[in-house]
């Protein structure tokens, strides 16, 4: 198994090395086009946080999808992210709003900020 991996790595190194015959088999304009597309793709990804494929998926699905977002541990499409309800209760205090993890039992429901009670 180990020898097989070494042979695979060595053969890939020969195929992608500058000494290979790859550049003599492929026409120069095609190499330039592929290189330019790589530069454009890198620029688009840096500017928009989306790859060219992400733009196509976003267009087709109508969602805001990004590989960069999924690499950050979030969902691929922004619309698929869960929106949890806030678990804090806020009350108006002197000149400010103060929020707590649990409702204050000594206060009325009507004193809560942002409540429909």
N, C-alpha and C positions, 0 to 999 in steps of 0.2 A: 504494500500500500504506500509506504514512504517513498520507494523508488519510483512508483508511478507518479506521485506528486512532483518529485524532482524533475522527471522527464517532461511533465506537462509545463512546469514553470520555465524550464530551459527552452522548450520549443516555442513557447509564447514570447520569450525574450528574443529569440532569433527572428521571429515573424515581425515584431514591432521595432526591431533595431534599425538604425540608419544604414547598416551594412547590408540589409536584405535587398532583394530584387523587387520589392513592392513598388518603389518609385519609378522603376523602369517599365513596369507593366501597366500602371495607371496613368492616364493622360494628365498633363500638368494643369489644364484648366479645371479639371474635376477636383484635383487636390486643392487648388486655390479656392474653389467654391465651398468645399467642405470646411476649409480653414476659416473662411469668412463667416460661414454659418455658425461655427463655434464661437467666434468673437462676438457676433451679434447675439447669440443665445446667452453668453456670459453677461453681456451688457444689459440685456433685457431682464435677466434674473437679478442682477444687482440693483437695477432701477425700480423694479416692481415687486420683488420677492416672489416672482412666478417664473417658471420655465415656459418655453414656447408651447410645450404640451399642456401645461397648466392653463394657459390662455385658451387653448382649444377646448379643453374640458369645461372651463368656466363658461365659455360661449355656448357650448352645446347643452350644458345642464342648467344654465341660468343662475348658477351659484358662484360664490367667490371661493375658488379652490386653489390650493398652493402646496407644493411639495415642501417648501421651506417651513410652512406651518406644521406639517405632519412630522418633520424632523425635529421640531421643537417639542414634540410630545402632545400636540393638540390634534384635533380632527383635520382631515384633508380639506373639507369644505367648511367655511365659517358658519354657514346656516345649520350644519349638523351638530354644532357644539351645544351642549345642554346649558340652559339658562336656569340655574337654581334660584328659588325664591329666597330673598334675604331672610336671615334668621335673627335679625336684630330688632329691638323695639326702641324707638327714639321718642324722647320727650323734650319739650321746649323748656330751657332753663334761662337764667338771667343772661340775656344777650347771646345765647348760643343754643345749639341743639346737642343733646347728649344721648348716646345710644348705648344700650345694654344687650347682653346676650339673652337675657330672660326678661319678661315683663315685670315691672315693679308692682307688687300686689297692693301697695299703699296708694297707688294712683288710679284715677278713673280712666275708663277706656277713651273718653272724649279728650283726654290730655295728650294722647299719642299723636305724634307728628306723622302725617301721611296716611293716617288710618281713615277708613270710611265709616267709622262707628259714630 
